[in-house]
Amino acid sequence: MRFFVSVIHDKANSGTPEEMAAIDAFNETLVAGGHWVFAGGLAGPDTATVIDGRDGPALFTDGPFVETKEFVAGFWVWEAPDLDVALKLAAAGSQACNRRLEVRPFL
C-alpha cells in the first residue's frame, strides 16, 4: 500500500540544521526499510495558485485554496504493508522533523 504523509506546519522552509539532519537520517531508514517512494518540501502557501476550470474558462486565483494558519509544508509518499506500519513510521517521522504529520492511504 502507498501512503501520502503530509508535514503540517505554520512556516515554510523553517527546518533547523538539527531538524534537517534528523530528517535525512529518518529518510535513510525509510530507504533501507524499502518504504521510500518520494518526498519533497513545498514553498509557502503565498506562492500557490488555485485554478478552477469547472464552469467555462479557467479562473486563476493567487494564494491557497484555504486560508489557515497551518498548511502542508512538505510530504512523503511511503510504501508500507498496512496502515499500522505507516503510522509507526509516521510517529518516527514526526519526531525527526519536529512537526505534526497526517497519513492518508492512496485509493
Secondary structure, DSSP 8 states (H G I E B T S, - for coil): -EEEEEEEESSSS---HHHHHHHHHHHHHHHHTT-EEEEEE---GGG-EEEE-SSSS-EEEES-SS--S-EEEEEEEEE-SSHHHHHHHHHHHHHHHTSEEEEEE--
